[in-house]
Amino acid sequence: METKKLLKILLLQFAVVAVMVVGYLAWDADTIYEWLSGDVQFGTTAPACDLHKGSCTASLPDGTPLTFAVTPRPIPVMEKLQLAVTADSLKQEQIKVELYGLNMNMGRYSYTLQRDAAGTYRGEGMIPSCVGAMQWRANVIAESPTQRVGTYFTFETE
């Protein structure tokens, strides 16, 4: 009789732990996916390009050009931004743009862009306010089950 009671308690404990593990994995699935697919392979960027004046083009690791645009221009802080990416070689339904500060930790902001009928990825984002000039980096990342590729663009806000 005592063995059955002990077995029931062990099964209950196992069930609770299993639910906690599955819950954690479901909640943190993006981190696990990134760990499994590896680091982002970045292509080259165009350092002389100014996103405040127009779109900028860089290259993915395979040499394919990728164009990134932010509107309105000049790029404001604390206002809704329209983000657009075009790259002929990308076929994903969505890509990610991650914004973060280079000269001060302002957090990391991740925005998902959806592919439209014309093959352009579009979405909205926002840049937080900061006292003084702030340097930003925008990582444009395309993910597939086996790899993560992208490029990046830098710009400054006041």
N, C-alpha and C positions, 0 to 999 in steps of 0.2 A: 504494500500500500504506500509506503514511504517513497519507494522508487518512482511510482507513477506521479506523485506530487512533485518530486524533484524534476522529473522529465518535463512536466507541464510548465514549471517555472523556467527551466532552461529554454524551452521552445518559445515562451513568451518573451524572454530576454533576447533571443535570437531574432524574433519577429520585429521587436522594437528597434534593434540595431540595424536590421535590414531596411526598415522604413526610413530611418535616419540617413543611411548611406545613399539610398535611391533618391531621397529628397535633396540631399546635398548635390549629388551628381546632376539632377535635373536643374537645380538652381544655378549651378556653376558650370553648365555645359559648354559655354563659350570658352572659358579658360581651358577646360579639358580638350576641346577641339583644337584650340591654338597649340597646345602642348603636343598633341598627336600629329598635327600637320606641319609643325616646325616653324622656325623663324621666317619672317618676311624677307624675301630676296628683293632688294631694292635696285632699281635701275638708276640711270643718271638723271640729274636735274639741270635746269637752265638757271644758273645763279643770277644772270643779268636781267631776267624778266621781272616786271613789276605788275603784280596782280591788281594793284590799285588803278592801273591804266587799261588793262585788258586781260584776255586769257593768256595762259602760259603753256608751253609744250615741253615735255620731258620724255625720256625713253624708259620703257619697261626693260627688265633684264634681257629679253630676247631682241631688243632694239626697236620694238614697235613704239611709235609715238603715242603719247597720251596727253590730251589737252585738258586743262583744269581752268574753270572760270568761277569767279565769285562776283555777285552783284547784290546790292548797288555798289557803285564806285564813286569815290574812294570807299574802301571797306570800312564801315562804321562798327563801333562796339555797341553792345546791348540793343541791337536791332536785328530783326529777322533777315537772314541772308539766303540767297538762292545759290545753291552749289550745283555745278554741272561738270560732267566728265565725259569725254569722248575718246574712245580707243577702239579701232577696228578689230583688234584681235580678241577683245574681251567678249565673252558670250554669257556670262553669269546674269542672273535676273537682278542681282543687286551687288553693290560694292560698298565699301566703308571708307569714310573720310574721318581721320582722327586729328583733332586740333589740340596742341599743347604749347605752352610757353617755353621759350628757350632761355630767356634771361631771368625768369622767375617762375616758381612752381604755382601755376594757376589751375592745376587739375588737368585732366585729360577728358576731352569731349568727343564722343563718337557719334557720327551721324550716318545713317543708312541711305544710300541713293538707289532709286529704283530705275530700271531700264525702261525707256519709253519705246514706242513703235519705230522711231527713227534710229534707235540704237544709242541714244544719249542717256546717260545716267543723271537723274535729277533728284534733288532733295533740298531740305531746309536745314539751317543751322544758326548758331549765334555765338558771338565771341564775348566773353565777360569783360567788364570794365576794369581798368587798372590805372593807378596814378602814374603818369609819365609814359614814356615810349615803351612799347612792349614788342618783343620779337616773337613771332609765332611760326610754328611748323605745321604744315598740313600733310599728313601721310595719306595717300590714296592707295587703298589695298583691295585687291581682288583675291578672293579665296576659292579654292576648289578642294575636293577631298584629299588631294595629295600634296598640294603646295599653296603657298601664299606669296603673291608677287605684288609689287607696287613701285611707286616713286614718291617723291616728296617735293614740296614747294615751301619756301620761306617768305615771310612778309612782315611788315611792321605796322603797328597801330599806335595812335597817340592818345 
